């Protein structure tokens, strides 16, 4: 049965908000983790733990690990994309703030709109979508042109996160084209598993120090980004997608940058500037405009006829 957005329950709405809060807080967890481990060591450990957690969940719930004939080459493509994307993501996170990263990453829906226009049949950019994209673009401009010493130093990391976001959007379009033949968990599990050895090689070769300051905060942050976000968050979000469809969930996406900025300021004392607040408003407005569908009004209100 096809998901029906009208069946979206209040409990499902609260759970979706909870997941979006988790995804927003994940940016802060990564920043905290990087205070005690190398950039690529963090990625290697994160996805080792996450893949083991997902494997355990899949085994307990009876999911099939078996790939069908001809699917392996798609998994290899996804694994390469995953490795490049997440390597750059962790590198970018080491050079910018959680606030900037979460704002820029949430430009992904706008990239998807543009790519879908060219690669997904019957998914064209409308005037409403164009307005949403324009607001998102203005938000990115504000972030990149933030003034002051701290903002200047973050521009390299911001650019890397923007490139990662474009790769992420491209990956999403690719997954949309192949997902029908897969169990959805396989499209995350196998790229993680195949990428982990390369993350460890990268860590050994490029990290000056792999592990250098393990304390409860760093270990807790690693647990959060591995088990809570990458494992639990993935499984829960895909269950919601299966039961309710993407339209209902997308209207909650704006909560992610709000949460990232809030926790960045609250937990690790990142500056919340006027540009960040305005960017936040523009991104949230853009996402809501893109996904808001006004209710259809009857031709003759109050059932009157002429």
Secondary structure as UniProt FT lines:
FT   HELIX           5..7
FT   HELIX           10..33
FT   TURN            34..36
FT   HELIX           39..60
FT   TURN            61..62
FT   TURN            69..70
FT   HELIX           72..93
FT   TURN            94..95
FT   HELIX           98..105
FT   TURN            106..107
FT   HELIX           108..119
FT   TURN            121..122
FT   HELIX           127..144
FT   HELIX           149..178
FT   HELIX           179..181
FT   TURN            184..185
FT   HELIX           186..206
FT   HELIX           216..223
FT   HELIX           224..233
FT   HELIX           234..244
FT   HELIX           246..250
FT   TURN            251..253
FT   HELIX           254..268
FT   HELIX           274..291
FT   HELIX           301..303
//
